[in-house]
Amino acid sequence: MVVGAGIDDATHFLIRYKNKAAEGKLPIESILSETMKETGDLSYSLRFPS
């Protein structure tokens, strides 16, 4: 189940990144920053509860 959630989050992140990059209006750093703000940081999905 954890793997599925991580894959789902990564898919959302990549789709938003791809859509923003296709617009061609922003530099890569800005695209990554905006995508992370909209989708959240993917690293939380990779952590296991203690």
LUMKEGU-460885 format. One record per residue: residue in one letter; x, y, z of N, C-alpha, C in turn; residue number from 0. Coordinates in steps of 0.1 Angstrom, whole numbers, plus 5000, padded with zeros to 4 digits. Layout:
BEGIN
R,A,X,Y,Z,X,Y,Z,X,Y,Z,NUM;
...
***
This chain:
BEGIN
R,M,5008,4988,5000,5000,5000,5000,5009,5013,5000,0;
R,V,5020,5012,5007,5029,5024,5008,5035,5026,4994,1;
R,V,5038,5016,4987,5044,5017,4974,5034,5023,4964,2;
R,G,5021,5019,4965,5011,5025,4957,5009,5039,4959,3;
R,A,5009,5044,4972,5008,5058,4975,5019,5066,4969,4;
R,G,5031,5061,4970,5043,5067,4965,5043,5069,4950,5;
R,I,5038,5058,4943,5037,5059,4929,5026,5069,4925,6;
R,D,5015,5069,4932,5004,5079,4929,5009,5093,4930,7;
R,D,5016,5096,4941,5022,5109,4943,5032,5113,4932,8;
R,A,5041,5103,4929,5050,5106,4918,5044,5109,4905,9;
R,T,5033,5101,4902,5026,5103,4889,5020,5117,4889,10;
R,H,5013,5122,4900,5007,5135,4900,5018,5146,4898,11;
R,F,5030,5144,4905,5041,5153,4904,5046,5154,4889,12;
R,L,5048,5143,4883,5053,5142,4870,5043,5148,4859,13;
R,I,5031,5146,4861,5021,5151,4852,5020,5167,4853,14;
R,R,5020,5172,4865,5020,5186,4867,5033,5193,4862,15;
R,Y,5044,5186,4864,5057,5191,4859,5057,5191,4844,16;
R,K,5053,5181,4838,5052,5180,4823,5043,5191,4817,17;
R,N,5032,5193,4823,5023,5203,4818,5029,5217,4819,18;
R,K,5035,5220,4830,5041,5233,4832,5053,5235,4823,19;
R,A,5061,5224,4821,5072,5225,4812,5068,5227,4798,20;
R,A,5057,5221,4794,5052,5222,4780,5047,5237,4777,21;
R,E,5043,5244,4787,5040,5258,4785,5052,5266,4781,22;
R,G,5064,5262,4785,5076,5269,4781,5078,5283,4786,23;
R,K,5071,5287,4797,5071,5301,4801,5081,5303,4813,24;
R,L,5085,5292,4820,5093,5294,4832,5105,5286,4831,25;
R,P,5116,5290,4838,5128,5282,4839,5125,5269,4847,26;
R,I,5134,5259,4846,5132,5246,4852,5131,5248,4867,27;
R,E,5139,5257,4873,5139,5258,4888,5125,5263,4893,28;
R,S,5119,5272,4885,5106,5277,4889,5095,5266,4887,29;
R,I,5097,5259,4876,5087,5248,4874,5087,5238,4885,30;
R,L,5099,5234,4889,5101,5224,4900,5095,5230,4913,31;
R,S,5098,5243,4916,5093,5249,4928,5078,5250,4928,32;
R,E,5072,5254,4917,5057,5255,4917,5051,5241,4918,33;
R,T,5057,5231,4911,5051,5218,4911,5052,5212,4925,34;
R,M,5063,5215,4933,5064,5210,4946,5054,5217,4955,35;
R,K,5052,5229,4953,5042,5237,4961,5028,5231,4959,36;
R,E,5025,5228,4947,5011,5223,4943,5009,5209,4947,37;
R,T,5019,5200,4946,5017,5186,4949,5023,5182,4962,38;
R,G,5031,5190,4969,5037,5186,4981,5051,5179,4978,39;
R,D,5058,5178,4989,5072,5172,4988,5070,5157,4987,40;
R,L,5076,5151,4977,5075,5137,4975,5082,5129,4986,41;
R,S,5092,5135,4993,5099,5127,5002,5091,5122,5014,42;
R,Y,5080,5129,5017,5071,5124,5028,5065,5110,5025,43;
R,S,5063,5108,5012,5058,5095,5008,5068,5083,5010,44;
R,L,5080,5087,5010,5091,5077,5011,5095,5073,5025,45;
R,R,5089,5081,5035,5093,5078,5049,5083,5068,5055,46;
R,F,5088,5060,5063,5079,5050,5070,5077,5056,5085,47;
R,P,5065,5054,5089,5062,5059,5103,5071,5052,5113,48;
R,S,5075,5059,5124,5083,5052,5134,5075,5045,5144,49;
***
